[in-house]
């Protein structure tokens, strides 16, 4: 085995956990499964030419940017609808308040209010 291959085998996973750090059989199992998944990912990545990786990364960025634009537009439309609804609600309240002023009914509050003592 070459020195480079030996270094790859002894490489510490990104989370910093080494096989000596795990104690239970279940932890050791998960450790090895995670390492197997990492190595499988590296093997598949090695099969792909650099141009493919470069273009797939750019495609992912463009896909994300497209959705970002779509979500931002939806948020803007929701804000417009909300502002319109707020304005209509304020208009309804103002109309109701102006209708209350036109009533011929006596006011239950204000200067015309009379206090009555009941014995």
ROSE-4610 file (N, C-alpha, C; in Angstrom, 1 decimal, always signed):
// ROSE-4610
residu = [X/X/X/X/X/X/X/X/X/X/X/X/X/X/X/X/X/X/X/X/X/X/X/X/X/X/X/X/X/X/X/X/X/X/X/X/X/X/X/X/X/X/X/X/X/X/X/X/X/X/X/X/X/X/X/X/X/X/X/X/X/X/X/X/X/X/X/X/X/X/X/X/X/X/X/X/X/X/X/X/X/X/X/X/X/X/X/X/X/X/X/X/X/X/X/X/X/X/X/X/X/X/X/X/X/X/X/X/X/X/X/X/X/X/X/X/X/X/X/X/X/X/X/X/X/X/X/X/X/X/X/X/X/X/X/X/X/X/X/X/X/X/X/X/X/X/X/X/X/X/X/X/X/X/X/X/X/X/X/X/X/X/X/X/X/X/X/X/X/X/X/X/X/X/X/X/X/X/X/X/X/X/X/X/X/X/X/X/X/X/X/X/X/X/X/X/X/X/X/X/X/X/X/X/X/X/X/X/X/X/X/X/X/X/X/X/X/X/X/X/X/X/X/X/X/X/X/X/X/X/X/X/X/X/X/X/X/X/X/X/X/X/X/X/X/X/X/X/X/X/X/X/X/X/X/X/X/X/X/X/X/X/X/X/X/X/X/X/X/X/X/X/X/X/X/X/X/X/X/X/X/X/X/X/X/X/X/X/X/X/X/X/X/X/X/X/X/X/X/X/X/X/X/X/X/X/X/X/X/X/X/X/X/X/X/X/X/X/X/X/X/X/X/X/X/X/X/X/X/X/X/X/X/X/X/X/X/X/X/X/X/X/X/X/X/X/X/X/X/X/X/X/X/X/X/X/X]
num = [1/1/1/2/2/2/3/3/3/4/4/4/5/5/5/6/6/6/7/7/7/8/8/8/9/9/9/10/10/10/11/11/11/12/12/12/13/13/13/14/14/14/15/15/15/16/16/16/17/17/17/18/18/18/19/19/19/20/20/20/21/21/21/22/22/22/23/23/23/24/24/24/25/25/25/26/26/26/27/27/27/28/28/28/29/29/29/30/30/30/31/31/31/32/32/32/33/33/33/34/34/34/35/35/35/36/36/36/37/37/37/38/38/38/39/39/39/40/40/40/41/41/41/42/42/42/43/43/43/44/44/44/45/45/45/46/46/46/47/47/47/48/48/48/49/49/49/50/50/50/51/51/51/52/52/52/53/53/53/54/54/54/55/55/55/56/56/56/57/57/57/58/58/58/59/59/59/60/60/60/61/61/61/62/62/62/63/63/63/64/64/64/65/65/65/66/66/66/67/67/67/68/68/68/69/69/69/70/70/70/71/71/71/72/72/72/73/73/73/74/74/74/75/75/75/76/76/76/77/77/77/78/78/78/79/79/79/80/80/80/81/81/81/82/82/82/83/83/83/84/84/84/85/85/85/86/86/86/87/87/87/88/88/88/89/89/89/90/90/90/91/91/91/92/92/92/93/93/93/94/94/94/95/95/95/96/96/96/97/97/97/98/98/98/99/99/99/100/100/100/101/101/101/102/102/102/103/103/103/104/104/104/105/105/105/106/106/106/107/107/107/108/108/108/109/109/109/110/110/110/111/111/111/112/112/112/113/113/113/114/114/114/115/115/115/116/116/116/117/117/117/118/118/118/119/119/119]
x = [+0.8/+0.0/+0.9/+0.6/+1.4/+1.1/+2.0/+1.8/+0.6/+0.3/-1.0/-2.2/-2.2/-3.4/-3.5/-2.4/-2.4/-3.0/-2.6/-3.1/-4.6/-5.1/-6.5/-7.3/-6.7/-7.4/-7.4/-6.4/-6.4/-7.0/-7.5/-8.1/-9.3/-9.3/-10.4/-11.6/-12.8/-14.0/-14.1/-15.0/-15.1/-15.6/-16.4/-16.9/-15.9/-14.7/-13.5/-13.6/-14.5/-14.6/-13.7/-13.0/-12.1/-12.7/-12.3/-12.8/-12.5/-11.4/-11.1/-12.0/-12.7/-13.6/-14.9/-15.3/-16.6/-16.4/-17.4/-17.2/-18.2/-19.4/-20.4/-20.4/-20.9/-20.9/-21.8/-22.9/-23.8/-23.0/-22.3/-21.6/-20.5/-19.8/-18.8/-19.5/-20.6/-21.4/-21.7/-22.3/-22.6/-21.4/-20.3/-19.0/-18.6/-18.6/-18.2/-19.2/-20.4/-21.4/-21.3/-21.0/-20.8/-19.5/-18.5/-17.2/-17.5/-18.2/-18.5/-19.3/-20.2/-21.0/-20.1/-19.2/-18.3/-17.4/-16.9/-16.0/-16.7/-18.0/-18.8/-19.0/-19.3/-19.4/-18.2/-17.0/-15.7/-15.5/-15.8/-15.6/-16.5/-17.7/-18.6/-18.1/-17.7/-17.2/-15.9/-15.1/-13.9/-14.2/-15.4/-15.8/-16.2/-16.6/-17.2/-16.0/-16.1/-15.0/-15.2/-14.1/-14.2/-15.2/-15.3/-16.3/-17.7/-18.0/-19.4/-19.7/-18.7/-18.9/-19.1/-18.3/-18.3/-19.7/-20.2/-21.5/-22.7/-22.5/-23.6/-23.7/-22.6/-22.5/-23.2/-22.9/-23.5/-25.0/-25.4/-26.8/-27.5/-26.9/-27.6/-27.7/-26.7/-26.8/-27.9/-28.0/-29.1/-30.5/-30.6/-31.9/-32.3/-31.3/-31.6/-32.0/-31.3/-31.6/-33.0/-33.3/-34.7/-35.8/-35.6/-36.6/-36.6/-35.4/-35.3/-36.1/-36.0/-36.8/-38.3/-38.7/-40.1/-40.6/-39.9/-40.4/-40.4/-39.4/-39.5/-40.7/-41.0/-42.2/-43.5/-43.5/-44.7/-44.8/-43.7/-43.8/-44.2/-43.7/-44.2/-45.7/-46.2/-47.6/-48.4/-48.0/-48.7/-48.7/-47.6/-47.5/-48.5/-48.6/-49.6/-51.0/-51.4/-52.7/-53.0/-52.0/-52.1/-52.3/-51.6/-51.7/-53.1/-53.6/-54.9/-56.0/-55.8/-56.8/-56.8/-55.6/-55.5/-56.2/-56.0/-56.7/-58.2/-58.7/-60.1/-60.7/-60.0/-60.4/-60.5/-59.5/-59.6/-60.7/-61.0/-62.1/-63.4/-63.6/-64.8/-65.0/-63.9/-64.0/-64.4/-63.8/-64.1/-65.6/-66.0/-67.4/-68.4/-68.1/-68.9/-68.9/-67.8/-67.7/-68.5/-68.4/-69.2/-70.7/-71.1/-72.5/-73.0/-72.1/-72.5/-72.8/-72.1/-72.2/-73.6/-74.1/-75.3/-76.6/-76.4/-77.6/-78.3/-79.7/-80.5/-80.6/-80.0/-80.0/-79.2/-79.6/-78.8/-77.5/-76.5/-75.2/-75.1/-74.5/-74.3/-73.1/-72.3/-71.1/-71.1/-70.3/-70.1/-70.7/-70.9/-71.3/-72.8/-73.6/-75.0/-75.4/-74.4/-74.6/-75.1/-76.1/-76.7/-76.5/-76.1/-75.9/-77.2/-77.6/-78.8/-78.4/-78.9/-78.6/-79.9/-79.7/-80.8/-80.6/-81.7/-81.7/-82.2]
y = [-1.2/+0.0/+1.2/+2.2/+3.4/+4.3/+5.3/+6.2/+7.1/+7.4/+8.2/+7.4/+6.2/+5.3/+5.1/+5.0/+4.8/+6.1/+7.3/+8.5/+8.6/+8.2/+8.2/+7.3/+6.2/+5.2/+5.8/+6.5/+7.1/+8.5/+8.9/+10.3/+10.3/+11.4/+11.6/+12.2/+11.7/+12.3/+13.7/+14.5/+15.9/+16.2/+15.3/+15.6/+15.4/+14.9/+14.8/+13.5/+12.7/+11.4/+10.4/+9.7/+8.6/+7.3/+6.2/+4.9/+4.7/+5.2/+5.0/+5.7/+6.7/+7.5/+6.9/+5.9/+5.3/+4.0/+3.7/+2.6/+1.5/+1.8/+0.7/+0.1/-1.1/-1.7/-0.9/-0.4/+0.4/+1.7/+2.4/+3.6/+3.2/+2.1/+1.6/+1.3/+0.7/+0.4/+1.6/+2.6/+3.9/+4.6/+4.5/+5.2/+4.6/+3.3/+2.6/+2.9/+2.9/+3.2/+4.6/+5.6/+6.9/+7.0/+6.4/+6.4/+5.7/+4.6/+4.0/+4.9/+5.6/+6.6/+7.7/+8.2/+9.3/+8.8/+7.6/+7.0/+6.7/+6.3/+6.0/+7.4/+8.4/+9.7/+10.2/+10.0/+10.3/+9.5/+8.2/+7.3/+7.8/+8.1/+8.5/+9.9/+10.8/+12.1/+11.9/+10.9/+10.6/+10.1/+9.5/+9.0/+10.1/+11.2/+12.3/+13.2/+13.6/+14.6/+16.0/+16.7/+18.0/+19.0/+18.9/+19.7/+19.5/+18.2/+17.8/+18.4/+18.3/+18.8/+20.4/+21.0/+22.5/+22.9/+22.2/+22.6/+22.2/+21.1/+20.7/+21.7/+22.2/+23.2/+24.5/+24.9/+26.1/+25.9/+24.7/+24.4/+24.5/+24.0/+24.1/+25.6/+26.4/+27.8/+28.5/+28.2/+28.8/+28.4/+27.1/+26.5/+27.3/+27.4/+28.1/+29.6/+30.2/+31.6/+31.8/+30.9/+30.9/+30.8/+29.9/+29.8/+31.0/+31.6/+32.8/+33.9/+34.1/+35.1/+34.8/+33.5/+33.2/+33.4/+33.1/+33.3/+34.8/+35.5/+37.0/+37.6/+37.2/+37.7/+37.4/+36.2/+35.7/+36.6/+36.9/+37.7/+39.1/+39.7/+41.0/+41.0/+40.0/+40.0/+39.8/+39.0/+38.9/+40.2/+41.0/+42.3/+43.2/+43.2/+44.1/+43.7/+42.4/+42.0/+42.4/+42.2/+42.6/+44.1/+44.9/+46.4/+46.8/+46.2/+46.5/+46.1/+44.9/+44.5/+45.4/+45.9/+46.8/+48.1/+48.6/+49.9/+49.7/+48.6/+48.3/+48.2/+47.6/+47.4/+48.8/+49.6/+51.0/+51.8/+51.6/+52.3/+51.9/+50.6/+50.0/+50.6/+50.6/+51.2/+52.6/+53.4/+54.8/+55.0/+54.2/+54.3/+54.0/+52.9/+52.6/+53.7/+54.3/+55.3/+56.6/+56.9/+58.0/+57.7/+56.5/+56.1/+56.3/+56.0/+56.1/+57.5/+58.5/+59.9/+60.4/+59.8/+60.3/+59.7/+58.8/+58.2/+59.3/+59.1/+60.0/+59.4/+58.3/+57.7/+58.6/+58.6/+59.4/+58.6/+59.4/+58.8/+58.2/+57.1/+56.5/+57.0/+57.9/+58.5/+59.9/+60.7/+62.1/+63.0/+64.3/+65.3/+65.2/+64.6/+64.4/+63.3/+62.7/+61.5/+62.0/+61.3/+61.7/+60.6/+60.9/+59.9/+59.8/+58.5/+58.3/+57.4/+57.9/+57.1/+56.2/+55.0/+54.0/+53.6/+53.8/+53.3/+51.9]
z = [+0.0/+0.0/+0.0/-0.9/-1.0/+0.2/+0.4/+1.5/+1.4/+0.1/-0.1/+0.2/-0.2/+0.1/+1.6/+2.3/+3.8/+4.4/+3.9/+4.5/+4.3/+3.1/+2.9/+3.8/+4.1/+5.0/+6.4/+6.8/+8.2/+8.3/+7.2/+7.2/+8.2/+9.0/+10.0/+9.3/+9.6/+9.0/+9.4/+8.7/+9.0/+10.4/+11.0/+12.3/+13.4/+13.0/+14.0/+14.8/+14.6/+15.4/+14.7/+15.6/+15.1/+15.6/+15.1/+15.5/+17.0/+17.5/+18.9/+19.8/+19.3/+20.1/+20.4/+19.6/+19.7/+20.6/+21.4/+22.4/+22.2/+21.9/+21.8/+20.4/+20.3/+18.9/+18.0/+18.5/+17.6/+17.1/+18.0/+17.6/+16.5/+16.7/+15.8/+14.4/+14.5/+13.2/+12.5/+13.2/+12.5/+12.0/+12.8/+12.3/+11.0/+10.9/+9.6/+8.5/+8.8/+7.8/+7.2/+8.1/+7.7/+6.8/+7.2/+6.5/+5.1/+5.0/+3.8/+2.8/+3.4/+2.6/+2.1/+2.9/+2.5/+1.4/+1.5/+0.5/-0.8/-0.7/-1.9/-2.6/-1.9/-2.5/-3.2/-2.6/-3.2/-4.5/-4.4/-5.6/-6.7/-6.5/-7.6/-8.1/-7.2/-7.7/-8.6/-8.2/-9.0/-10.4/-10.6/-11.9/-12.8/-12.3/-13.1/-13.5/-14.8/-15.2/-14.6/-14.5/-13.8/-14.5/-15.8/-16.5/-16.1/-15.9/-15.4/-14.0/-13.1/-11.8/-11.8/-12.7/-12.8/-13.3/-14.4/-15.0/-14.0/-13.3/-12.4/-11.2/-10.8/-9.7/-10.2/-11.4/-12.0/-12.2/-12.7/-12.8/-11.5/-10.5/-9.1/-8.7/-9.0/-8.6/-9.4/-10.7/-11.5/-11.1/-10.7/-10.2/-9.0/-8.0/-6.8/-7.0/-7.9/-8.2/-8.8/-9.7/-10.3/-9.2/-8.3/-7.2/-6.3/-6.1/-5.2/-5.8/-7.2/-7.9/-7.8/-7.9/-7.8/-6.4/-5.4/-4.0/-3.7/-4.2/-3.9/-4.6/-5.8/-6.5/-5.8/-5.3/-4.5/-3.2/-2.6/-1.3/-1.7/-2.8/-3.2/-3.5/-4.1/-4.4/-3.1/-2.2/-0.9/-0.1/-0.2/+0.4/-0.2/-1.5/-2.2/-1.7/-1.7/-1.3/+0.1/+1.0/+2.4/+2.6/+1.9/+2.0/+1.5/+0.4/-0.2/+0.8/+1.4/+2.4/+3.7/+4.1/+5.2/+4.9/+3.7/+3.3/+3.2/+2.7/+2.6/+4.0/+4.9/+6.3/+7.0/+6.8/+7.4/+6.8/+5.5/+4.8/+5.5/+5.7/+6.3/+7.7/+8.5/+9.8/+9.8/+8.9/+8.8/+8.4/+7.5/+7.1/+8.2/+9.0/+10.1/+11.2/+11.4/+12.4/+11.9/+10.6/+10.1/+10.2/+10.0/+10.1/+11.5/+12.5/+13.9/+14.2/+13.6/+13.9/+13.4/+12.4/+11.7/+12.4/+13.3/+14.0/+14.8/+14.9/+15.8/+17.2/+17.5/+18.8/+19.7/+21.0/+22.0/+22.2/+22.5/+22.7/+24.1/+24.3/+25.6/+26.4/+25.7/+26.3/+25.9/+26.5/+26.2/+27.2/+26.8/+27.7/+28.1/+27.2/+27.5/+28.4/+29.0/+29.9/+31.2/+31.8/+33.1/+34.1/+35.3/+36.3/+37.1/+37.3/+38.1/+39.3/+40.5/+41.7/+42.0/+42.2/+42.5/+43.9/+44.7/+46.1/+46.3]
